[in-house]
Amino acid sequence: MTRQTIGGALTLAEGTILPLSKGMRAGDFVFLSGQLGLTGQGRLAGPGIEVQTRQCVKNIEALLAEAGCNLEHVVKITVWLVDRADFAHFNQVYAEYFGHQPPVRSTVVSGLVLPGALVEIEAVAYAP
C-alpha cells in the first residue's frame, strides 16, 4: 500500500503549527483531517455557520483536488457542530455541495478547540 501526505502543515494565524497531516492518501482511499472554516491565512472565514461551512467545504475541495479527486469521490463525512441550533442552516449549505447522492454522514454536537469555530468537517473519499 502506498501512502501520500496531502496538504502542507496546518498553521494557525498566530503561527502555531499543529502536529497533523491535513490529509493522507492510503491506497485508493483519501482521509482528510477535520477541516475548520479557516482561510489560507489561518483565520476563521467569518462568525456565522453558513460562511464557516462553505469555507470547510472549500478546504476539503482543495485537498481532494491535490489528491486527484473531488467531492463526488467522498463516501463518508463526520461533522461536529458547536450548537445544535445551527443544524438546519448547516444542512442547507451542506446540501448545496452534497445534494445528489450524498455520502454517509454522522453529525455530533460538541465543543471545538479553536475559539469561535462553529463547525468541523472530516471526510473520507474513495478514488481508485
C-alpha positions as a printed NumPy array, in Angstrom:
array([[  0.   ,   0.   ,   0.   ],
       [  1.285,   3.444,  -0.865],
       [  0.813,   6.453,   1.387],
       [  0.944,  10.082,   0.309],
       [  0.629,  13.126,   2.564],
       [ -1.796,  15.741,   1.233],
       [ -1.65 ,  19.438,   2.068],
       [  1.035,  21.26 ,   3.972],
       [  1.279,  21.835,   7.678],
       [ -1.752,  23.355,   9.377],
       [ -0.632,  26.746,  10.649],
       [ -2.924,  28.961,  12.724],
       [ -2.971,  32.764,  12.37 ],
       [ -0.664,  33.315,  15.356],
       [  1.92 ,  30.954,  13.829],
       [  1.179,  27.759,  15.749],
       [  1.899,  24.704,  13.585],
       [ -0.263,  21.728,  14.527],
       [  1.287,  18.216,  14.545],
       [ -1.023,  16.6  ,  11.996],
       [ -1.403,  15.945,   8.296],
       [ -4.261,  17.737,   6.55 ],
       [ -4.809,  14.617,   4.512],
       [ -3.421,  11.207,   3.64 ],
       [ -3.941,   9.019,   0.593],
       [ -3.673,   5.348,   1.543],
       [ -4.153,   3.125,  -1.469],
       [ -7.468,   4.073,  -3.076],
       [ -8.722,   5.999,  -0.041],
       [ -8.17 ,   9.647,   0.845],
       [ -8.576,  10.559,   4.52 ],
       [ -8.896,  14.234,   5.429],
       [ -8.398,  15.648,   8.901],
       [-11.273,  17.666,  10.28 ],
       [-11.461,  20.966,   8.421],
       [-12.462,  24.132,  10.204],
       [-13.709,  27.254,   8.453],
       [-10.155,  28.614,   8.257],
       [ -8.886,  30.686,   5.352],
       [ -5.414,  30.215,   3.891],
       [ -4.193,  32.797,   6.416],
       [ -5.286,  30.59 ,   9.322],
       [ -8.196,  32.806,  10.371],
       [-11.885,  31.919,  10.581],
       [-13.719,  32.91 ,   7.388],
       [-16.418,  34.636,   9.438],
       [-18.618,  34.339,  12.506],
       [-21.637,  32.526,  11.016],
       [-22.348,  28.845,  10.42 ],
       [-23.012,  29.369,   6.698],
       [-19.704,  31.102,   5.93 ],
       [-17.719,  28.66 ,   8.076],
       [-19.412,  25.645,   6.465],
       [-18.655,  26.961,   2.969],
       [-15.018,  27.504,   3.934],
       [-14.785,  23.976,   5.374],
       [-16.052,  22.532,   2.092],
       [-13.746,  24.808,   0.087],
       [-10.811,  23.461,   2.123],
       [-11.986,  19.891,   1.539],
       [-12.296,  20.529,  -2.207],
       [ -8.738,  21.894,  -2.372],
       [ -7.277,  18.907,  -0.521],
       [ -9.242,  16.437,  -2.634],
       [ -8.022,  18.156,  -5.814],
       [ -4.447,  17.775,  -4.593],
       [ -5.172,  14.045,  -4.253],
       [ -6.634,  13.906,  -7.774],
       [-10.292,  13.648,  -6.822],
       [-13.311,  15.784,  -5.925],
       [-16.437,  15.912,  -3.771],
       [-18.1  ,  13.183,  -5.847],
       [-15.492,  10.746,  -4.5  ],
       [-16.444,  11.415,  -0.851],
       [-18.056,   8.374,   0.784],
       [-18.073,   9.354,   4.492],
       [-18.404,  12.659,   6.33 ],
       [-18.218,  13.369,  10.047],
       [-19.441,  16.767,  11.241],
       [-19.023,  18.454,  14.609],
       [-21.338,  21.385,  15.34 ],
       [-20.902,  23.575,  18.401],
       [-24.605,  24.489,  18.574],
       [-27.473,  22.19 ,  17.587],
       [-29.457,  25.323,  16.692],
       [-27.124,  25.625,  13.656],
       [-28.147,  22.188,  12.328],
       [-30.782,  23.421,   9.836],
       [-28.572,  26.213,   8.457],
       [-25.633,  23.819,   8.204],
       [-27.777,  21.312,   6.278],
       [-28.912,  23.987,   3.804],
       [-25.304,  24.813,   2.891],
       [-24.207,  21.165,   3.003],
       [-26.945,  20.214,   0.507],
       [-25.519,  22.737,  -1.987],
       [-22.402,  20.569,  -2.217],
       [-23.673,  17.074,  -1.406],
       [-27.315,  17.157,  -2.525],
       [-27.077,  14.458,  -5.213],
       [-26.243,  11.014,  -3.8  ],
       [-24.778,  12.391,  -0.549],
       [-22.159,  10.408,   1.347],
       [-22.958,   8.701,   4.631],
       [-22.653,  11.166,   7.494],
       [-22.516,  11.408,  11.253],
       [-23.198,  14.731,  12.974],
       [-22.166,  15.361,  16.563],
       [-22.793,  18.383,  18.792],
       [-19.582,  19.152,  20.635],
       [-17.211,  21.909,  21.645],
       [-14.297,  22.67 ,  19.301],
       [-10.715,  23.53 ,  20.201],
       [-10.476,  26.809,  18.25 ],
       [-12.429,  29.676,  19.856],
       [-15.125,  30.957,  17.504],
       [-15.172,  27.819,  15.352],
       [-18.739,  26.6  ,  14.848],
       [-18.221,  23.562,  12.605],
       [-15.59 ,  20.979,  11.736],
       [-15.923,  18.539,   8.831],
       [-13.862,  15.391,   8.308],
       [-14.061,  13.477,   5.02 ],
       [-13.089,  10.111,   3.551],
       [-13.002,   9.667,  -0.221],
       [-12.616,   6.593,  -2.412],
       [-10.645,   7.388,  -5.554],
       [ -9.171,   4.372,  -7.368]])
